[in-house]
Protein backbone atom coordinates (compact mmCIF):
# COMPACT_ATOMS: atom_id res chain seq x y z
CA UNK A 1 0.00 0.00 0.00
CA UNK A 2 1.12 3.52 -0.76
CA UNK A 3 2.51 5.04 2.44
CA UNK A 4 0.75 8.36 1.91
CA UNK A 5 -2.58 6.55 1.51
CA UNK A 6 -1.92 4.54 4.67
CA UNK A 7 -1.09 7.69 6.60
CA UNK A 8 -4.31 9.30 5.37
CA UNK A 9 -6.33 6.28 6.48
CA UNK A 10 -4.67 6.31 9.90
CA UNK A 11 -5.42 10.00 10.31
CA UNK A 12 -9.07 9.52 9.32
CA UNK A 13 -9.87 6.25 11.10
CA UNK A 14 -7.36 5.69 13.92
CA UNK A 15 -6.57 7.35 17.22
CA UNK A 16 -9.26 9.80 18.32
CA UNK A 17 -11.27 8.99 15.19
CA UNK A 18 -11.58 5.24 15.77
CA UNK A 19 -15.27 5.50 16.57
CA UNK A 20 -16.08 8.25 14.09
CA UNK A 21 -18.47 7.37 11.23
CA UNK A 22 -17.85 9.95 8.53
CA UNK A 23 -20.68 9.09 6.14
CA UNK A 24 -23.66 11.24 7.18
CA UNK A 25 -26.24 8.56 6.39
CA UNK A 26 -24.41 5.83 8.27
CA UNK A 27 -23.74 8.17 11.18
CA UNK A 28 -27.46 8.90 11.46
CA UNK A 29 -28.21 5.18 11.69
CA UNK A 30 -25.52 4.62 14.32
CA UNK A 31 -26.79 7.55 16.36
CA UNK A 32 -30.15 5.81 16.71
CA UNK A 33 -28.56 2.53 17.79
CA UNK A 34 -25.60 3.33 20.00
CA UNK A 35 -25.65 5.02 23.39
CA UNK A 36 -23.11 7.74 24.29
CA UNK A 37 -20.69 5.06 25.48
CA UNK A 38 -20.64 3.51 22.04
CA UNK A 39 -22.53 0.33 22.93
CA UNK A 40 -25.89 -1.10 21.88
CA UNK A 41 -28.20 -3.76 23.24
CA UNK A 42 -26.86 -7.23 22.51
CA UNK A 43 -29.01 -9.05 19.91
CA UNK A 44 -29.35 -12.07 22.20
CA UNK A 45 -30.40 -10.07 25.29
CA UNK A 46 -33.85 -9.22 26.55
CA UNK A 47 -37.26 -10.74 25.87
CA UNK A 48 -37.74 -11.89 22.25
CA UNK A 49 -40.19 -9.97 20.09
CA UNK A 50 -40.87 -9.84 16.38
CA UNK A 51 -37.94 -7.98 14.78
CA UNK A 52 -36.83 -6.92 18.28
CA UNK A 53 -39.51 -4.24 18.26
CA UNK A 54 -40.94 -2.98 21.57
CA UNK A 55 -43.68 -5.15 23.04
CA UNK A 56 -47.03 -3.50 23.63
CA UNK A 57 -49.67 -5.35 25.61
CA UNK A 58 -53.20 -4.84 24.28
CA UNK A 59 -56.44 -5.31 26.17
CA UNK A 60 -58.57 -6.70 23.37
CA UNK A 61 -61.78 -5.94 25.22
CA UNK A 62 -60.91 -2.25 24.70
CA UNK A 63 -57.91 -2.14 22.35
CA UNK A 64 -55.76 0.98 22.49
CA UNK A 65 -53.47 1.22 19.46
CA UNK A 66 -52.86 4.96 19.62
CA UNK A 67 -49.53 6.32 18.41
CA UNK A 68 -48.72 3.23 16.34
CA UNK A 69 -47.93 3.15 12.62
CA UNK A 70 -47.41 -0.61 12.33
CA UNK A 71 -48.60 -3.51 14.48
CA UNK A 72 -46.68 -6.77 14.28
CA UNK A 73 -48.98 -9.55 15.40
CA UNK A 74 -48.67 -13.32 15.71
CA UNK A 75 -51.40 -15.61 14.40
CA UNK A 76 -50.47 -19.03 15.87
CA UNK A 77 -53.18 -21.11 14.15
CA UNK A 78 -52.71 -24.04 11.78
CA UNK A 79 -56.11 -25.72 11.75
CA UNK A 80 -56.33 -25.26 7.97
CA UNK A 81 -53.32 -27.32 6.88
CA UNK A 82 -53.63 -30.09 4.29
CA UNK A 83 -50.22 -31.70 4.91
CA UNK A 84 -47.78 -31.20 7.80
CA UNK A 85 -48.98 -29.10 10.71
CA UNK A 86 -46.82 -27.05 13.06
CA UNK A 87 -46.97 -23.49 11.69
CA UNK A 88 -48.75 -22.55 14.90
CA UNK A 89 -45.21 -22.36 16.26
CA UNK A 90 -44.13 -19.94 13.51
CA UNK A 91 -44.61 -16.68 15.45
CA UNK A 92 -42.69 -17.97 18.45
CA UNK A 93 -39.84 -19.22 16.26
CA UNK A 94 -39.60 -15.92 14.39
CA UNK A 95 -39.57 -13.97 17.63
CA UNK A 96 -36.47 -15.93 18.65
CA UNK A 97 -34.48 -14.81 15.59
CA UNK A 98 -31.75 -12.25 16.14
CA UNK A 99 -29.71 -10.07 13.78
CA UNK A 100 -32.57 -9.21 11.43
CA UNK A 101 -32.43 -5.49 10.69
CA UNK A 102 -32.59 -2.87 12.00
CA UNK A 103 -31.15 -1.14 8.90
CA UNK A 104 -32.19 -1.98 5.34
CA UNK A 105 -29.10 -1.12 3.35
CA UNK A 106 -30.83 -1.43 -0.04
CA UNK A 107 -33.85 0.75 0.73
CA UNK A 108 -31.77 2.88 3.10
CA UNK A 109 -34.38 2.89 5.80
CA UNK A 110 -34.42 2.00 9.45
CA UNK A 111 -38.13 1.28 9.83
CA UNK A 112 -38.07 0.68 13.57
CA UNK A 113 -36.79 4.23 14.02
CA UNK A 114 -38.60 5.84 11.09
CA UNK A 115 -41.97 4.46 12.25
CA UNK A 116 -43.77 3.73 15.49
CA UNK A 117 -43.77 -0.07 15.50
CA UNK A 118 -44.67 -2.59 18.19
CA UNK A 119 -45.12 -6.32 18.62
CA UNK A 120 -48.64 -6.44 20.04
CA UNK A 121 -48.63 -10.14 20.85
CA UNK A 122 -50.92 -12.75 19.32
CA UNK A 123 -54.50 -12.84 18.11
CA UNK A 124 -56.65 -13.79 21.14
CA UNK A 125 -58.25 -17.06 20.06
CA UNK A 126 -61.33 -18.39 21.80
CA UNK A 127 -60.69 -21.97 20.69
CA UNK A 128 -57.68 -23.98 19.65
CA UNK A 129 -59.91 -26.53 17.90
CA UNK A 130 -62.44 -24.65 15.73
CA UNK A 131 -61.29 -23.23 12.40
CA UNK A 132 -64.37 -21.07 11.73
CA UNK A 133 -64.22 -19.50 15.19
CA UNK A 134 -60.50 -18.85 14.78
CA UNK A 135 -61.11 -17.05 11.49
CA UNK A 136 -63.73 -14.88 13.20
CA UNK A 137 -61.21 -13.98 15.90
CA UNK A 138 -58.56 -13.08 13.32
CA UNK A 139 -60.94 -10.87 11.35
CA UNK A 140 -62.14 -9.07 14.47
CA UNK A 141 -58.58 -8.46 15.69
CA UNK A 142 -57.23 -7.20 12.37
CA UNK A 143 -60.32 -5.04 11.89
CA UNK A 144 -59.55 -3.32 15.19
CA UNK A 145 -56.01 -2.62 14.00
CA UNK A 146 -57.18 -1.28 10.64
CA UNK A 147 -59.88 0.86 12.27
CA UNK A 148 -57.18 2.49 14.38
CA UNK A 149 -55.34 3.55 11.22
CA UNK A 150 -52.50 1.11 11.90
CA UNK A 151 -50.89 -1.14 9.27
CA UNK A 152 -51.08 -4.82 10.28
CA UNK A 153 -48.16 -7.15 9.54
CA UNK A 154 -49.13 -10.66 10.58
CA UNK A 155 -47.08 -13.78 11.24
CA UNK A 156 -48.73 -17.16 10.76
CA UNK A 157 -49.83 -19.74 11.14
CA UNK A 158 -51.10 -21.40 7.99
CA UNK A 159 -52.18 -19.51 4.91
CA UNK A 160 -55.86 -19.77 5.72
CA UNK A 161 -55.29 -16.84 8.11
CA UNK A 162 -55.05 -14.47 5.15
CA UNK A 163 -58.75 -14.87 4.29
CA UNK A 164 -60.04 -13.24 7.49
CA UNK A 165 -57.25 -10.66 7.27
CA UNK A 166 -58.36 -9.72 3.75
CA UNK A 167 -61.95 -9.51 4.97
CA UNK A 168 -60.76 -6.91 7.46
CA UNK A 169 -58.47 -4.86 5.20
CA UNK A 170 -60.83 -5.15 2.22
CA UNK A 171 -64.01 -4.44 4.11
CA UNK A 172 -64.60 -0.99 2.58
CA UNK A 173 -63.25 -1.78 -0.91
CA UNK A 174 -61.55 -4.76 -2.54
CA UNK A 175 -57.76 -4.67 -2.41
CA UNK A 176 -55.14 -5.92 -4.81
CA UNK A 177 -52.56 -8.47 -3.75
CA UNK A 178 -48.95 -9.38 -4.45
CA UNK A 179 -48.71 -13.01 -3.43
CA UNK A 180 -45.36 -14.85 -3.27
CA UNK A 181 -45.91 -18.58 -2.88
CA UNK A 182 -45.34 -22.03 -4.32
CA UNK A 183 -49.12 -22.50 -4.57
CA UNK A 184 -51.94 -20.36 -5.93
CA UNK A 185 -54.18 -21.24 -2.97
CA UNK A 186 -57.33 -20.82 -5.06
CA UNK A 187 -58.65 -24.39 -4.90
CA UNK A 188 -62.12 -25.51 -3.90
CA UNK A 189 -63.22 -27.38 -0.78
CA UNK A 190 -61.21 -30.25 0.70
CA UNK A 191 -63.03 -32.82 2.82
CA UNK A 192 -66.08 -30.61 3.02
CA UNK A 193 -64.21 -27.47 4.12
CA UNK A 194 -63.59 -24.41 1.91
CA UNK A 195 -61.61 -22.44 4.50
CA UNK A 196 -58.36 -24.46 4.42
CA UNK A 197 -54.96 -23.02 3.53
CA UNK A 198 -55.21 -24.13 -0.10
CA UNK A 199 -58.13 -21.88 -1.01
CA UNK A 200 -58.20 -18.54 0.85
CA UNK A 201 -57.89 -16.39 -2.25
CA UNK A 202 -60.76 -18.01 -4.15
CA UNK A 203 -62.98 -17.27 -1.17
CA UNK A 204 -61.60 -13.74 -0.77
CA UNK A 205 -62.53 -12.94 -4.38
CA UNK A 206 -66.00 -14.46 -3.96
CA UNK A 207 -66.43 -12.45 -0.76
CA UNK A 208 -65.71 -9.27 -2.70
CA UNK A 209 -62.68 -8.24 -0.65
CA UNK A 210 -59.94 -9.16 -3.18
CA UNK A 211 -59.78 -7.79 -6.74
CA UNK A 212 -58.45 -10.68 -8.86
CA UNK A 213 -57.45 -8.39 -11.74
CA UNK A 214 -55.09 -6.59 -9.35
CA UNK A 215 -53.67 -9.83 -7.97
CA UNK A 216 -50.35 -11.38 -9.01
CA UNK A 217 -49.04 -14.74 -7.79
CA UNK A 218 -45.27 -15.25 -8.01
CA UNK A 219 -43.19 -18.45 -7.71
CA UNK A 220 -45.99 -20.93 -8.43
CA UNK A 221 -44.95 -24.54 -9.04
CA UNK A 222 -45.56 -28.13 -8.00
CA UNK A 223 -48.02 -30.84 -8.87
CA UNK A 224 -51.31 -29.13 -7.91
CA UNK A 225 -51.81 -26.87 -10.93
CA UNK A 226 -55.04 -28.72 -11.74
CA UNK A 227 -56.60 -27.21 -8.58
CA UNK A 228 -55.95 -23.58 -9.49
CA UNK A 229 -58.05 -22.81 -12.56
CA UNK A 230 -59.85 -20.14 -10.51
CA UNK A 231 -56.70 -18.01 -10.63
CA UNK A 232 -56.75 -17.92 -14.42
CA UNK A 233 -60.52 -17.72 -14.83
CA UNK A 234 -60.85 -14.82 -12.38
CA UNK A 235 -58.12 -12.75 -14.04
CA UNK A 236 -55.23 -13.22 -11.65
CA UNK A 237 -51.72 -12.97 -13.08
CA UNK A 238 -49.63 -16.09 -12.38
CA UNK A 239 -45.84 -16.23 -12.72
CA UNK A 240 -44.54 -19.77 -12.38
CA UNK A 241 -41.17 -20.37 -10.78
CA UNK A 242 -39.91 -21.86 -14.04
CA UNK A 243 -40.55 -18.56 -15.84
CA UNK A 244 -38.53 -16.39 -13.48
CA UNK A 245 -34.98 -17.13 -14.73
CA UNK A 246 -35.87 -16.14 -18.30
CA UNK A 247 -37.91 -13.12 -17.21
CA UNK A 248 -35.39 -11.83 -14.69
CA UNK A 249 -36.22 -10.38 -11.30
CA UNK A 250 -36.54 -6.83 -12.60
CA UNK A 251 -39.26 -7.92 -15.03
CA UNK A 252 -41.07 -9.78 -12.24
CA UNK A 253 -41.03 -6.64 -10.09
CA UNK A 254 -42.24 -4.49 -12.98
CA UNK A 255 -45.09 -6.89 -13.67
CA UNK A 256 -46.08 -6.98 -10.00
CA UNK A 257 -46.15 -3.20 -9.78
CA UNK A 258 -48.15 -2.91 -12.99
CA UNK A 259 -50.74 -5.46 -11.89
CA UNK A 260 -51.10 -3.98 -8.39
CA UNK A 261 -51.39 -0.47 -9.76
CA UNK A 262 -51.85 2.59 -7.59
CA UNK A 263 -54.66 1.23 -5.41
CA UNK A 264 -54.44 -0.40 -2.00
CA UNK A 265 -52.55 -3.68 -2.08
CA UNK A 266 -51.88 -6.48 0.38
CA UNK A 267 -48.61 -8.45 0.30
CA UNK A 268 -48.71 -12.10 1.33
CA UNK A 269 -45.48 -14.10 1.59
CA UNK A 270 -45.64 -17.86 2.04
CA UNK A 271 -42.30 -19.24 3.19
CA UNK A 272 -42.74 -22.24 0.87
CA UNK A 273 -42.16 -19.85 -2.03
CA UNK A 274 -38.52 -20.40 -1.13
CA UNK A 275 -36.81 -23.56 -2.29
CA UNK A 276 -36.57 -26.18 0.49
CA UNK A 277 -32.80 -25.74 0.32
CA UNK A 278 -33.42 -22.38 2.00
CA UNK A 279 -36.62 -23.12 3.92
CA UNK A 280 -37.28 -26.79 4.68
CA UNK A 281 -39.37 -25.94 7.75
CA UNK A 282 -42.79 -25.68 6.16
CA UNK A 283 -45.86 -27.83 5.71
CA UNK A 284 -45.91 -28.19 1.92
CA UNK A 285 -42.33 -27.85 0.58
CA UNK A 286 -41.90 -27.71 -3.20
CA UNK A 287 -38.58 -28.22 -5.00
CA UNK A 288 -37.57 -25.57 -7.53
CA UNK A 289 -38.36 -22.40 -5.61
CA UNK A 290 -36.95 -18.95 -5.12
CA UNK A 291 -33.67 -18.24 -3.39
CA UNK A 292 -33.70 -15.97 -0.37
CA UNK A 293 -31.84 -13.33 -2.38
CA UNK A 294 -34.45 -13.43 -5.16
CA UNK A 295 -37.27 -13.13 -2.64
CA UNK A 296 -35.61 -10.17 -0.94
CA UNK A 297 -35.11 -8.45 -4.29
CA UNK A 298 -38.77 -8.92 -5.23
CA UNK A 299 -40.01 -7.48 -1.95
CA UNK A 300 -37.56 -4.58 -1.98
CA UNK A 301 -38.64 -3.79 -5.52
CA UNK A 302 -42.16 -3.05 -4.27
CA UNK A 303 -41.16 0.13 -2.44
CA UNK A 304 -43.73 2.81 -3.17
CA UNK A 305 -46.82 0.61 -3.53
CA UNK A 306 -49.84 1.45 -1.40
CA UNK A 307 -49.37 -1.46 0.99
CA UNK A 308 -52.23 -1.71 3.47
CA UNK A 309 -51.01 -4.86 5.20
CA UNK A 310 -48.95 -7.99 4.79
CA UNK A 311 -48.08 -11.35 6.24
CA UNK A 312 -45.47 -14.09 6.43
CA UNK A 313 -47.00 -17.53 6.82
CA UNK A 314 -46.35 -21.29 6.95
CA UNK A 315 -43.10 -21.33 8.98
CA UNK A 316 -43.18 -24.72 10.73
CA UNK A 317 -39.91 -24.68 12.70
CA UNK A 318 -39.90 -28.28 13.91
CA UNK A 319 -39.01 -29.49 10.40
CA UNK A 320 -35.82 -27.43 10.34
CA UNK A 321 -33.17 -28.08 12.98
CA UNK A 322 -30.99 -25.28 11.55
CA UNK A 323 -33.56 -22.49 12.28
CA UNK A 324 -32.87 -21.18 8.76
CA UNK A 325 -36.57 -21.21 7.85
CA UNK A 326 -37.56 -19.02 10.79
CA UNK A 327 -34.60 -16.76 10.06
CA UNK A 328 -35.70 -16.38 6.44
CA UNK A 329 -39.26 -15.70 7.60
CA UNK A 330 -38.12 -13.00 10.00
CA UNK A 331 -36.03 -11.41 7.26
CA UNK A 332 -39.02 -11.33 4.89
CA UNK A 333 -41.09 -9.74 7.64
CA UNK A 334 -38.40 -7.08 7.96
CA UNK A 335 -38.54 -6.50 4.19
CA UNK A 336 -42.30 -5.95 4.46
CA UNK A 337 -41.81 -3.55 7.35
CA UNK A 338 -39.20 -1.72 5.30
CA UNK A 339 -41.81 -1.00 2.61
CA UNK A 340 -44.10 0.91 4.99
CA UNK A 341 -42.07 4.15 5.08
CA UNK A 342 -42.43 4.36 1.29
CA UNK A 343 -46.21 4.01 1.08
CA UNK A 344 -47.90 6.99 -0.58
CA UNK A 345 -48.43 9.85 1.84
CA UNK A 346 -46.14 8.31 4.47
CA UNK A 347 -42.94 9.98 3.36
BADO-21617 format. One line per field, with one value per residue (C-alpha): x, y, z. Coordinates in nm, 2 decimals, m for minus. Example, Ala and Ser with C-alpha at 12.3 -4.5 7.8 and 13.67 -1.06 7.14 Angstrom:
px [1.23	1.37]
py [m0.45	m0.11]
pz [0.78	0.71]
END
This chain:
px [0.00	0.11	0.25	0.08	m0.26	m0.19	m0.11	m0.43	m0.63	m0.47	m0.54	m0.91	m0.99	m0.74	m0.66	m0.93	m1.13	m1.16	m1.53	m1.61	m1.85	m1.79	m2.07	m2.37	m2.62	m2.44	m2.37	m2.75	m2.82	m2.55	m2.68	m3.01	m2.86	m2.56	m2.56	m2.31	m2.07	m2.06	m2.25	m2.59	m2.82	m2.69	m2.90	m2.94	m3.04	m3.39	m3.73	m3.77	m4.02	m4.09	m3.79	m3.68	m3.95	m4.09	m4.37	m4.70	m4.97	m5.32	m5.64	m5.86	m6.18	m6.09	m5.79	m5.58	m5.35	m5.29	m4.95	m4.87	m4.79	m4.74	m4.86	m4.67	m4.90	m4.87	m5.14	m5.05	m5.32	m5.27	m5.61	m5.63	m5.33	m5.36	m5.02	m4.78	m4.90	m4.68	m4.70	m4.88	m4.52	m4.41	m4.46	m4.27	m3.98	m3.96	m3.96	m3.65	m3.45	m3.18	m2.97	m3.26	m3.24	m3.26	m3.12	m3.22	m2.91	m3.08	m3.39	m3.18	m3.44	m3.44	m3.81	m3.81	m3.68	m3.86	m4.20	m4.38	m4.38	m4.47	m4.51	m4.86	m4.86	m5.09	m5.45	m5.66	m5.82	m6.13	m6.07	m5.77	m5.99	m6.24	m6.13	m6.44	m6.42	m6.05	m6.11	m6.37	m6.12	m5.86	m6.09	m6.21	m5.86	m5.72	m6.03	m5.96	m5.60	m5.72	m5.99	m5.72	m5.53	m5.25	m5.09	m5.11	m4.82	m4.91	m4.71	m4.87	m4.98	m5.11	m5.22	m5.59	m5.53	m5.51	m5.87	m6.00	m5.73	m5.84	m6.19	m6.08	m5.85	m6.08	m6.40	m6.46	m6.33	m6.15	m5.78	m5.51	m5.26	m4.90	m4.87	m4.54	m4.59	m4.53	m4.91	m5.19	m5.42	m5.73	m5.86	m6.21	m6.32	m6.12	m6.30	m6.61	m6.42	m6.36	m6.16	m5.84	m5.50	m5.52	m5.81	m5.82	m5.79	m6.08	m6.30	m6.16	m6.25	m6.60	m6.64	m6.57	m6.27	m5.99	m5.98	m5.85	m5.74	m5.51	m5.37	m5.04	m4.90	m4.53	m4.32	m4.60	m4.49	m4.56	m4.80	m5.13	m5.18	m5.50	m5.66	m5.60	m5.81	m5.99	m5.67	m5.68	m6.05	m6.09	m5.81	m5.52	m5.17	m4.96	m4.58	m4.45	m4.12	m3.99	m4.06	m3.85	m3.50	m3.59	m3.79	m3.54	m3.62	m3.65	m3.93	m4.11	m4.10	m4.22	m4.51	m4.61	m4.61	m4.82	m5.07	m5.11	m5.14	m5.18	m5.47	m5.44	m5.25	m5.19	m4.86	m4.87	m4.55	m4.56	m4.23	m4.27	m4.22	m3.85	m3.68	m3.66	m3.28	m3.34	m3.66	m3.73	m3.94	m4.28	m4.59	m4.59	m4.23	m4.19	m3.86	m3.76	m3.84	m3.69	m3.37	m3.37	m3.18	m3.45	m3.73	m3.56	m3.51	m3.88	m4.00	m3.76	m3.86	m4.22	m4.12	m4.37	m4.68	m4.98	m4.94	m5.22	m5.10	m4.89	m4.81	m4.55	m4.70	m4.63	m4.31	m4.32	m3.99	m3.99	m3.90	m3.58	m3.32	m3.10	m3.36	m3.29	m3.66	m3.76	m3.46	m3.57	m3.93	m3.81	m3.60	m3.90	m4.11	m3.84	m3.85	m4.23	m4.18	m3.92	m4.18	m4.41	m4.21	m4.24	m4.62	m4.79	m4.84	m4.61	m4.29]
py [0.00	0.35	0.50	0.84	0.65	0.45	0.77	0.93	0.63	0.63	1.00	0.95	0.63	0.57	0.74	0.98	0.90	0.52	0.55	0.82	0.74	1.00	0.91	1.12	0.86	0.58	0.82	0.89	0.52	0.46	0.76	0.58	0.25	0.33	0.50	0.77	0.51	0.35	0.03	m0.11	m0.38	m0.72	m0.91	m1.21	m1.01	m0.92	m1.07	m1.19	m1.00	m0.98	m0.80	m0.69	m0.42	m0.30	m0.52	m0.35	m0.54	m0.48	m0.53	m0.67	m0.59	m0.23	m0.21	0.10	0.12	0.50	0.63	0.32	0.32	m0.06	m0.35	m0.68	m0.96	m1.33	m1.56	m1.90	m2.11	m2.40	m2.57	m2.53	m2.73	m3.01	m3.17	m3.12	m2.91	m2.70	m2.35	m2.25	m2.24	m1.99	m1.67	m1.80	m1.92	m1.59	m1.40	m1.59	m1.48	m1.22	m1.01	m0.92	m0.55	m0.29	m0.11	m0.20	m0.11	m0.14	0.08	0.29	0.29	0.20	0.13	0.07	0.42	0.58	0.45	0.37	m0.01	m0.26	m0.63	m0.64	m1.01	m1.27	m1.28	m1.38	m1.71	m1.84	m2.20	m2.40	m2.65	m2.47	m2.32	m2.11	m1.95	m1.89	m1.71	m1.49	m1.40	m1.31	m1.09	m0.91	m0.85	m0.72	m0.50	m0.33	m0.26	m0.13	0.09	0.25	0.36	0.11	m0.11	m0.48	m0.71	m1.07	m1.38	m1.72	m1.97	m2.14	m1.95	m1.98	m1.68	m1.45	m1.49	m1.32	m1.07	m0.97	m0.95	m0.69	m0.49	m0.51	m0.44	m0.10	m0.18	m0.48	m0.47	m0.59	m0.85	m0.94	m1.30	m1.48	m1.86	m2.20	m2.25	m2.04	m2.12	m2.08	m2.44	m2.55	m2.74	m3.03	m3.28	m3.06	m2.75	m2.44	m2.24	m2.45	m2.30	m2.41	m2.19	m1.85	m1.64	m1.80	m1.73	m1.37	m1.29	m1.45	m1.25	m0.93	m0.82	m0.92	m0.78	m1.07	m0.84	m0.66	m0.98	m1.14	m1.47	m1.53	m1.84	m2.09	m2.45	m2.81	m3.08	m2.91	m2.69	m2.87	m2.72	m2.36	m2.28	m2.01	m1.80	m1.79	m1.77	m1.48	m1.27	m1.32	m1.30	m1.61	m1.62	m1.98	m2.04	m2.19	m1.86	m1.64	m1.71	m1.61	m1.31	m1.18	m1.04	m0.68	m0.79	m0.98	m0.66	m0.45	m0.69	m0.70	m0.32	m0.29	m0.55	m0.40	m0.05	0.26	0.12	m0.04	m0.37	m0.65	m0.84	m1.21	m1.41	m1.79	m1.92	m2.22	m1.98	m2.04	m2.36	m2.62	m2.57	m2.24	m2.31	m2.68	m2.59	m2.57	m2.78	m2.82	m2.79	m2.77	m2.82	m2.56	m2.24	m1.90	m1.82	m1.60	m1.33	m1.34	m1.31	m1.02	m0.84	m0.89	m0.75	m0.46	m0.38	m0.30	0.01	0.28	0.06	0.15	m0.15	m0.17	m0.49	m0.80	m1.14	m1.41	m1.75	m2.13	m2.13	m2.47	m2.47	m2.83	m2.95	m2.74	m2.81	m2.53	m2.25	m2.12	m2.12	m1.90	m1.68	m1.64	m1.57	m1.30	m1.14	m1.13	m0.97	m0.71	m0.65	m0.59	m0.35	m0.17	m0.10	0.09	0.42	0.44	0.40	0.70	0.98	0.83	1.00]
pz [0.00	m0.08	0.24	0.19	0.15	0.47	0.66	0.54	0.65	0.99	1.03	0.93	1.11	1.39	1.72	1.83	1.52	1.58	1.66	1.41	1.12	0.85	0.61	0.72	0.64	0.83	1.12	1.15	1.17	1.43	1.64	1.67	1.78	2.00	2.34	2.43	2.55	2.20	2.29	2.19	2.32	2.25	1.99	2.22	2.53	2.65	2.59	2.23	2.01	1.64	1.48	1.83	1.83	2.16	2.30	2.36	2.56	2.43	2.62	2.34	2.52	2.47	2.24	2.25	1.95	1.96	1.84	1.63	1.26	1.23	1.45	1.43	1.54	1.57	1.44	1.59	1.42	1.18	1.17	0.80	0.69	0.43	0.49	0.78	1.07	1.31	1.17	1.49	1.63	1.35	1.55	1.84	1.63	1.44	1.76	1.86	1.56	1.61	1.38	1.14	1.07	1.20	0.89	0.53	0.33	0.00	0.07	0.31	0.58	0.95	0.98	1.36	1.40	1.11	1.22	1.55	1.55	1.82	1.86	2.00	2.09	1.93	1.81	2.11	2.01	2.18	2.07	1.96	1.79	1.57	1.24	1.17	1.52	1.48	1.15	1.32	1.59	1.33	1.14	1.45	1.57	1.24	1.19	1.52	1.40	1.06	1.23	1.44	1.12	1.19	0.93	1.03	0.95	1.06	1.12	1.08	1.11	0.80	0.49	0.57	0.81	0.52	0.43	0.75	0.73	0.38	0.50	0.75	0.52	0.22	0.41	0.26	m0.09	m0.25	m0.24	m0.48	m0.38	m0.44	m0.34	m0.33	m0.29	m0.43	m0.46	m0.59	m0.30	m0.51	m0.49	m0.39	m0.08	0.07	0.28	0.30	0.41	0.19	0.45	0.44	0.35	m0.01	m0.10	0.08	m0.23	m0.42	m0.12	m0.08	m0.44	m0.40	m0.08	m0.27	m0.07	m0.32	m0.67	m0.89	m1.17	m0.93	m0.80	m0.90	m0.78	m0.80	m0.77	m0.84	m0.90	m0.80	m0.89	m0.79	m1.09	m1.17	m0.86	m0.95	m1.26	m1.05	m1.06	m1.44	m1.48	m1.24	m1.40	m1.16	m1.31	m1.24	m1.27	m1.24	m1.08	m1.40	m1.58	m1.35	m1.47	m1.83	m1.72	m1.47	m1.13	m1.26	m1.50	m1.22	m1.01	m1.30	m1.37	m1.00	m0.98	m1.30	m1.19	m0.84	m0.98	m0.76	m0.54	m0.20	m0.21	0.04	0.03	0.13	0.16	0.20	0.32	0.09	m0.20	m0.11	m0.23	0.05	0.03	0.20	0.39	0.47	0.77	0.62	0.57	0.19	0.06	m0.32	m0.50	m0.75	m0.56	m0.51	m0.34	m0.04	m0.24	m0.52	m0.26	m0.09	m0.43	m0.52	m0.19	m0.20	m0.55	m0.43	m0.24	m0.32	m0.35	m0.14	0.10	0.35	0.52	0.48	0.62	0.64	0.68	0.70	0.90	1.07	1.27	1.39	1.04	1.03	1.30	1.16	1.23	0.88	0.78	1.08	1.01	0.64	0.76	1.00	0.73	0.49	0.76	0.80	0.42	0.45	0.74	0.53	0.26	0.50	0.51	0.13	0.11	m0.06	0.18	0.45	0.34]
END
